[in-house]
Amino acid sequence: MLKDEMKLLAQLADEFLSGIETNELPATDYQNEQEARINSECQRIKKVWTDVLFSQAKDHVIKRYTWFQQQIILELADMIYQSIEKRRKTVFQETYPVLKLAAFLLEHLLELKDFQIQYFNSYINEDGKIPDAAIPAVRKKMSDVAEKLSASLQNVKMDAHLKACIRDYLDGIIAMDAICSISYRSAEYLIQLAENLSVTIAFEDNRDLTHGITEVLFYLNFNHQSFCQWYQEDLINKKTMLRPSDQLQMLMKQLLVLKSIPVMLKMSYDPKILPVNLQLENWLNEYIKNENHQVDQLEIDQPQKIELKLTVAQLTLLIRLLYEEDVFAMKNIAALLRFFSDHFMSKKQEHISHGSMNKLYYSGDQFTGYAIREILLKMIDKINKMFFPI
């Protein structure tokens, strides 16, 4: 499966770069022929990749194949780009046609890179480096996005320290070194953050957007050090404003929020450190202990459960329906089932095991379906009466 589809392009690159070294002057027919070969070979590669994408191969096989092709493109593009940049100002005029051929090949390698991003987005190595030749354009785009978002935040009503921590991240993007390597992940993450925050702050009224922006940063797994520090300081400040008898309750409620808040684990500011919710959950657990509150730790980990008038099978079917209709932002069904088993009890049993919910999720029966259908029909009837009266 790990076939080197770029073998012919690599041979052409060696041929062109060797021609630059030896000052060989290629004929016009040769130039036209090589450009045609490059075009033809790139079309062949795209077709092969597309065939793999629509084949019966498993996702992990396609992913490994894509990573392999991505790495070859990176190494080949960087080799050509560095050679061109080295010789552009010093090369003899007669070797310019060969240099032009090398640049033509480089341009098509970058097109193959873009083809991968467009059609193999779910399979590319997000931590892989963007080819050096593409970095100036990517860096400019990132800088423009960061500057636009930073300017948009200027007049937004929100916590000043939270605004400062976001702009600290954006300033780092704007001041990025021109020769600094950029990963696909960091470029994509900035675009996603800018798009989501732009929607959140696009209100023309004077409302305070601190809460909404905080939710967006959690959802995008903004595990930036300054954001975590702001959250900790903000929570401590809120605690000191409460009566001592209410402080523990507030902290435990916040702990429950951290356990249940939606976080996109597939993306993050820094993939090398814990997701933002886990970082803050760990910190808050330790903070509560250090406050010397006489609370059983088991009570912190398992807040009081809410009783439902449903059986475990009925609850599980309801969760499945909501999950398959994309009601939950979180796409991890195991985590969702674990959350419901930890925080709810059925009408027949106080303790719901995660294993039983997981088993029932795929093996519901008709009686369970009938019970949930009756509940949903009653809900539809109630909505009709409330909002759509005849």
Backbone torsions as a table, in degrees:
resi	resn	phi	psi	omega
1	MET	NA	-36.1	-177.0
2	LEU	-81.9	65.6	-179.8
3	LYS	-86.6	136.7	179.2
4	ASP	-79.3	93.8	-178.2
5	GLU	-72.1	-17.3	-175.7
6	MET	-93.7	14.5	-173.7
7	LYS	-59.3	-46.7	-178.8
8	LEU	-66.9	-39.7	179.3
9	LEU	-64.8	-36.1	177.7
10	ALA	-65.7	-38.3	178.4
11	GLN	-65.5	-40.2	178.0
12	LEU	-65.3	-39.3	178.9
13	ALA	-61.4	-45.0	178.1
14	ASP	-60.5	-38.9	-179.1
15	GLU	-66.0	-44.1	-178.7
16	PHE	-67.6	-45.4	-177.8
17	LEU	-67.5	-33.7	175.9
18	SER	-66.1	-37.1	178.5
19	GLY	-64.8	-34.7	177.0
20	ILE	-65.2	-41.9	-178.4
21	GLU	-64.8	-38.2	-174.8
22	THR	-94.6	2.7	179.0
23	ASN	58.2	34.3	179.2
24	GLU	-77.7	137.0	-180.0
25	LEU	-99.5	109.5	-178.0
26	PRO	-77.6	149.9	176.8
27	ALA	-73.6	158.3	-179.8
28	THR	-61.1	-41.2	178.6
29	ASP	-60.1	-38.1	178.8
30	TYR	-63.2	-43.9	-179.6
31	GLN	-61.2	-46.9	-179.5
32	ASN	-63.3	-39.6	-179.7
33	GLU	-64.1	-42.9	-178.1
34	GLN	-69.3	-37.5	177.2
35	GLU	-63.7	-39.8	178.2
36	ALA	-65.2	-39.9	178.3
37	ARG	-63.0	-40.9	179.5
38	ILE	-63.7	-45.9	179.3
39	ASN	-60.2	-46.6	-178.4
40	SER	-63.9	-43.2	-177.7
41	GLU	-66.7	-38.7	179.1
42	CYS	-65.6	-37.9	176.3
43	GLN	-64.8	-39.4	178.1
44	ARG	-63.2	-43.7	-179.4
45	ILE	-62.1	-44.0	179.0
46	LYS	-60.5	-39.6	179.5
47	LYS	-66.6	-42.2	178.6
48	VAL	-61.7	-45.5	179.0
49	TRP	-60.5	-43.9	-179.0
50	THR	-63.3	-39.9	177.8
51	ASP	-61.3	-40.2	177.9
52	VAL	-64.4	-41.5	-178.4
53	LEU	-61.0	-37.8	-178.1
54	PHE	-98.5	13.5	177.5
55	SER	-82.8	-178.3	179.5
56	GLN	-88.5	8.5	-178.7
57	ALA	-64.6	146.1	179.8
58	LYS	-73.1	158.6	-175.1
59	ASP	-56.9	-42.0	-176.6
60	HIS	-67.3	-27.8	177.7
61	VAL	-72.7	-44.5	178.1
62	ILE	-63.1	-38.5	179.8
63	LYS	-63.6	-46.5	179.7
64	ARG	-63.3	-40.3	178.3
65	TYR	-62.6	-44.7	-178.8
66	THR	-64.9	-42.5	178.6
67	TRP	-59.7	-41.5	-178.5
68	PHE	-62.7	-48.0	178.7
69	GLN	-64.5	-38.7	179.8
70	GLN	-61.9	-42.1	-179.3
71	GLN	-67.4	-37.5	178.7
72	ILE	-66.2	-42.8	177.4
73	ILE	-59.3	-44.8	-179.3
74	LEU	-59.1	-51.3	-176.0
75	GLU	-64.9	-41.2	-178.5
76	LEU	-69.8	-43.5	180.0
77	ALA	-64.6	-42.0	179.5
78	ASP	-65.3	-38.3	179.6
79	MET	-63.4	-45.9	-179.1
80	ILE	-66.6	-45.3	-177.1
81	TYR	-61.7	-45.8	-179.2
82	GLN	-64.6	-37.1	179.0
83	SER	-68.6	-41.3	179.1
84	ILE	-64.3	-46.2	-178.7
85	GLU	-63.5	-34.9	-178.9
86	LYS	-69.2	-34.8	-172.4
87	ARG	-104.1	-7.9	-172.9
88	ARG	-56.9	-39.5	-175.8
89	LYS	-94.1	-15.5	-175.2
90	THR	-112.8	-10.3	-174.4
91	VAL	-70.7	149.0	177.6
92	PHE	-68.8	147.6	-174.9
93	GLN	-57.4	-37.1	-175.4
94	GLU	-68.1	-18.3	179.5
95	THR	-90.1	1.1	-177.9
96	TYR	-56.6	-41.2	178.7
97	PRO	-56.8	-38.1	177.9
98	VAL	-68.8	-39.3	177.5
99	LEU	-61.9	-38.6	179.0
100	LYS	-65.4	-38.9	177.3
101	LEU	-63.7	-41.1	178.5
102	ALA	-62.4	-41.3	178.3
103	ALA	-65.9	-36.5	177.7
104	PHE	-62.6	-42.9	177.8
105	LEU	-65.6	-41.7	178.7
106	LEU	-60.0	-42.6	179.8
107	GLU	-59.9	-40.3	-179.5
108	HIS	-73.9	-30.9	174.1
109	LEU	-64.1	-39.6	177.8
110	LEU	-67.7	-32.0	175.2
111	GLU	-66.5	-38.2	175.9
112	LEU	-64.2	-38.7	175.6
113	LYS	-59.9	-45.1	179.0
114	ASP	-65.6	-35.4	177.5
115	PHE	-62.4	-42.0	176.9
116	GLN	-61.1	-46.1	-178.7
117	ILE	-61.7	-39.5	-176.0
118	GLN	-72.4	-42.6	-172.0
119	TYR	-107.7	-16.7	-179.3
120	PHE	-119.8	30.0	-174.1
121	ASN	-55.8	-33.4	-177.9
122	SER	-78.0	-10.3	-173.5
123	TYR	-115.8	-13.8	-176.4
124	ILE	-70.3	158.0	176.5
125	ASN	-80.7	102.3	-175.5
126	GLU	-65.7	-22.4	179.1
127	ASP	-87.6	-1.8	178.2
128	GLY	-69.0	151.9	-179.1
129	LYS	-79.6	140.3	173.2
130	ILE	-72.6	137.1	179.9
131	PRO	-54.0	144.1	-177.2
132	ASP	-54.7	-37.1	-177.3
133	ALA	-65.4	-25.6	-178.0
134	ALA	-92.8	-12.7	-173.9
135	ILE	-61.3	-44.5	-179.5
136	PRO	-55.2	-43.8	-179.7
137	ALA	-68.4	-41.4	-180.0
138	VAL	-66.5	-42.8	-180.0
139	ARG	-62.2	-41.6	178.9
140	LYS	-63.6	-42.4	179.2
141	LYS	-62.2	-44.4	179.4
142	MET	-63.1	-42.4	-179.8
143	SER	-64.4	-41.8	178.9
144	ASP	-63.3	-43.2	179.4
145	VAL	-63.1	-44.4	-179.1
146	ALA	-64.1	-42.4	179.5
147	GLU	-64.7	-41.4	-179.6
148	LYS	-65.3	-44.4	179.9
149	LEU	-66.5	-40.9	179.4
150	SER	-61.0	-40.9	178.4
151	ALA	-67.1	-37.3	179.5
152	SER	-66.0	-30.6	-179.7
153	LEU	-75.7	-13.9	-172.8
154	GLN	-51.5	-48.3	-173.4
155	ASN	-107.0	13.2	179.1
156	VAL	-77.2	134.8	178.6
157	LYS	-82.0	113.0	-179.0
158	MET	-165.0	172.4	178.3
159	ASP	-57.6	128.5	-174.7
160	ALA	-62.9	-37.0	-178.6
161	HIS	-72.1	-35.1	175.9
162	LEU	-66.1	-42.6	177.3
163	LYS	-60.2	-39.7	-179.0
164	ALA	-64.7	-38.5	-177.5
165	CYS	-71.4	-33.8	176.2
166	ILE	-67.6	-44.4	-179.2
167	ARG	-68.9	-26.3	174.8
168	ASP	-62.8	-42.8	177.0
169	TYR	-64.8	-45.4	-178.9
170	LEU	-65.5	-38.9	177.7
171	ASP	-61.9	-35.7	177.3
172	GLY	-63.7	-36.5	177.0
173	ILE	-67.7	-45.6	-177.7
174	ILE	-63.1	-37.7	-177.0
175	ALA	-89.7	12.4	-177.3
176	MET	-57.8	137.0	179.6
177	ASP	-62.5	139.4	-176.5
178	ALA	-61.2	-29.4	-177.6
179	ILE	-102.9	9.0	-179.4
180	CYS	-70.6	133.6	178.2
181	SER	-70.7	149.3	-177.2
182	ILE	-128.9	132.9	176.3
183	SER	-90.4	158.1	176.2
184	TYR	-59.5	-36.9	-177.4
185	ARG	-62.4	-47.9	-176.0
186	SER	-65.5	-36.4	178.3
187	ALA	-68.6	-45.8	-179.3
188	GLU	-66.8	-36.5	-178.1
189	TYR	-63.6	-43.0	179.0
190	LEU	-60.8	-43.0	-179.4
191	ILE	-62.2	-44.8	179.7
192	GLN	-63.3	-43.2	179.9
193	LEU	-63.5	-44.0	-178.9
194	ALA	-64.1	-42.2	-179.7
195	GLU	-63.6	-45.0	-177.8
196	ASN	-69.4	-42.9	179.9
197	LEU	-68.4	-35.2	179.9
198	SER	-61.8	-38.4	176.9
199	VAL	-66.5	-41.9	-176.7
200	THR	-66.2	-37.2	-175.6
201	ILE	-93.5	5.4	-176.1
202	ALA	-83.6	40.7	176.2
203	PHE	-104.7	138.8	-177.9
204	GLU	-91.3	-8.9	178.7
205	ASP	-83.8	-172.3	-172.8
206	ASN	-107.7	28.6	-177.3
207	ARG	-70.7	152.6	176.4
208	ASP	-81.2	123.3	-173.7
209	LEU	-102.7	14.6	-177.1
210	THR	-56.9	-48.0	-176.8
211	HIS	-63.9	-46.4	-178.8
212	GLY	-63.3	-41.4	179.3
213	ILE	-67.3	-37.8	176.9
214	THR	-61.2	-42.3	178.7
215	GLU	-62.6	-40.0	178.6
216	VAL	-63.5	-43.3	-179.0
217	LEU	-65.8	-35.8	174.5
218	PHE	-66.5	-46.8	-177.9
219	TYR	-58.9	-38.5	179.9
220	LEU	-86.2	8.3	177.5
221	ASN	53.2	53.4	-179.2
222	PHE	-80.3	77.3	-176.3
223	ASN	-86.0	41.7	176.9
224	HIS	-74.2	139.6	-176.2
225	GLN	-57.2	-40.7	-176.8
226	SER	-66.9	-33.0	178.5
227	PHE	-70.1	-43.9	178.1
228	CYS	-61.6	-40.9	179.2
229	GLN	-65.3	-41.2	177.7
230	TRP	-61.2	-44.6	-178.4
231	TYR	-60.5	-43.4	-179.6
232	GLN	-63.1	-47.9	-178.6
233	GLU	-65.5	-38.5	179.7
234	ASP	-65.0	-42.0	179.7
235	LEU	-65.7	-41.3	178.8
236	ILE	-63.8	-40.7	178.5
237	ASN	-63.5	-40.6	178.4
238	LYS	-65.3	-36.9	179.7
239	LYS	-64.7	-43.1	-177.1
240	THR	-66.7	-18.8	179.4
241	MET	-84.4	-7.1	-179.7
242	LEU	-96.9	162.4	172.6
243	ARG	-67.7	147.6	-179.3
244	PRO	-52.7	-35.5	-178.4
245	SER	-69.6	-18.5	-178.1
246	ASP	-101.4	-6.9	-172.5
247	GLN	-69.0	-44.3	-178.2
248	LEU	-63.9	-41.2	179.2
249	GLN	-60.0	-41.5	178.9
250	MET	-64.7	-42.1	-179.6
251	LEU	-65.2	-40.3	-179.6
252	MET	-70.0	-35.7	175.7
253	LYS	-63.4	-39.7	178.8
254	GLN	-67.5	-32.8	176.8
255	LEU	-64.1	-40.7	177.7
256	LEU	-65.0	-38.8	177.3
257	VAL	-59.9	-44.5	-179.5
258	LEU	-64.6	-31.4	179.9
259	LYS	-73.9	-24.7	-172.8
260	SER	-114.2	-9.1	-175.8
261	ILE	-66.6	136.4	-179.5
262	PRO	-65.6	130.3	178.3
263	VAL	-137.5	129.0	178.3
264	MET	-80.8	99.4	-175.4
265	LEU	-73.5	-15.2	-179.8
266	LYS	-78.0	-11.4	177.1
267	MET	-131.0	160.3	178.8
268	SER	-171.5	158.5	173.6
269	TYR	-65.2	-45.7	-180.0
270	ASP	-132.7	105.4	-177.0
271	PRO	-69.0	-11.5	-176.8
272	LYS	-82.1	-11.4	179.9
273	ILE	-119.3	169.1	-175.5
274	LEU	-60.6	151.4	172.5
275	PRO	-56.4	153.2	-173.2
276	VAL	-59.7	-38.9	-178.5
277	ASN	-67.7	-37.8	179.3
278	LEU	-70.8	-38.8	176.1
279	GLN	-57.2	-49.1	-175.9
280	LEU	-74.2	-31.4	176.3
281	GLU	-64.4	-45.0	177.5
282	ASN	-61.6	-43.9	179.1
283	TRP	-62.4	-44.5	-176.5
284	LEU	-67.3	-36.8	175.1
285	ASN	-58.6	-46.4	179.4
286	GLU	-67.1	-37.2	179.9
287	TYR	-63.6	-42.7	178.7
288	ILE	-62.6	-42.2	178.2
289	LYS	-61.6	-44.0	-177.4
290	ASN	-69.7	-17.1	176.4
291	GLU	-78.6	-2.7	176.6
292	ASN	61.5	31.1	174.3
293	HIS	-74.9	138.1	-179.2
294	GLN	-87.3	74.6	-179.1
295	VAL	-125.7	134.6	176.9
296	ASP	-64.2	127.6	-176.6
297	GLN	-61.6	-29.8	178.8
298	LEU	-63.1	-32.4	179.7
299	GLU	-69.1	-30.9	177.2
300	ILE	-71.0	-43.9	-177.3
301	ASP	-69.9	-30.7	-176.8
302	GLN	-128.7	86.3	179.0
303	PRO	-59.5	164.0	-178.7
304	GLN	-55.5	133.2	-175.7
305	LYS	-82.8	150.9	177.6
306	ILE	-96.9	128.6	-178.8
307	GLU	-83.9	134.6	178.6
308	LEU	-115.1	149.9	176.5
309	LYS	-90.6	46.5	179.5
310	LEU	-131.3	152.4	170.6
311	THR	-79.0	168.5	178.6
312	VAL	-62.2	-39.6	-179.7
313	ALA	-64.2	-41.5	-179.9
314	GLN	-67.1	-42.7	177.7
315	LEU	-60.4	-43.4	-178.0
316	THR	-64.6	-41.0	178.5
317	LEU	-64.4	-40.7	179.1
318	LEU	-61.8	-42.4	177.8
319	ILE	-61.7	-42.4	-179.6
320	ARG	-61.2	-43.6	179.0
321	LEU	-61.3	-45.0	179.6
322	LEU	-64.3	-40.4	-179.0
323	TYR	-64.9	-44.5	-176.9
324	GLU	-73.1	-14.9	175.4
325	GLU	-96.9	11.4	176.8
326	ASP	60.5	34.1	176.4
327	VAL	-72.6	-37.6	179.7
328	PHE	-84.4	132.4	175.3
329	ALA	-67.8	-33.8	179.3
330	MET	-72.9	135.9	-178.9
331	LYS	-105.6	15.9	180.0
332	ASN	-104.0	98.8	-175.1
333	ILE	-66.1	-33.1	179.2
334	ALA	-63.0	-42.1	178.9
335	ALA	-66.1	-37.7	179.0
336	LEU	-65.5	-44.7	179.2
337	LEU	-63.6	-38.0	178.7
338	ARG	-65.0	-39.2	179.1
339	PHE	-62.6	-46.4	-178.2
340	PHE	-67.9	-36.0	178.3
341	SER	-68.7	-28.7	179.7
342	ASP	-78.7	-29.6	-168.8
343	HIS	-116.2	-2.2	179.7
344	PHE	-132.9	155.6	174.3
345	MET	-127.9	149.1	-179.7
346	SER	-87.3	176.1	-178.2
347	LYS	-73.5	-12.0	-178.3
348	LYS	-110.8	-22.9	-177.9
349	GLN	-144.3	136.7	-177.9
350	GLU	-74.1	-40.3	-177.8
351	HIS	-102.2	119.2	176.6
352	ILE	-104.5	121.4	-179.9
353	SER	-81.5	144.0	178.0
354	HIS	-62.7	-34.9	-179.8
355	GLY	-63.8	-40.4	-179.6
356	SER	-68.1	-38.5	177.9
357	MET	-65.7	-40.3	179.8
358	ASN	-63.5	-38.8	179.0
359	LYS	-68.9	-44.3	-178.5
360	LEU	-69.7	-23.3	-178.7
361	TYR	-59.1	-32.7	-177.1
362	TYR	-107.0	4.8	-174.9
363	SER	-140.7	44.8	176.9
364	GLY	-70.1	156.2	179.2
365	ASP	-113.5	175.0	-175.4
366	GLN	-66.8	-35.1	179.4
367	PHE	-63.7	-40.4	177.0
368	THR	-64.6	-43.2	178.4
369	GLY	-61.1	-39.3	179.8
370	TYR	-63.3	-43.3	-177.8
371	ALA	-63.8	-43.3	-179.5
372	ILE	-69.9	-37.3	178.1
373	ARG	-60.9	-40.7	179.3
374	GLU	-62.3	-40.4	178.7
375	ILE	-63.9	-45.2	-179.0
376	LEU	-65.8	-37.9	177.8
377	LEU	-64.4	-40.6	177.1
378	LYS	-63.9	-38.7	178.5
379	MET	-65.5	-41.4	177.7
380	ILE	-63.0	-42.9	178.9
381	ASP	-61.7	-40.5	179.7
382	LYS	-66.3	-41.1	177.8
383	ILE	-62.6	-41.6	179.1
384	ASN	-60.6	-41.5	-179.5
385	LYS	-69.7	-35.3	-177.6
386	MET	-76.1	-39.8	-170.7
387	PHE	-120.7	-17.5	-176.5
388	PHE	-131.9	55.9	-179.3
389	PRO	-65.3	143.7	179.4
390	ILE	-74.1	NA	NA
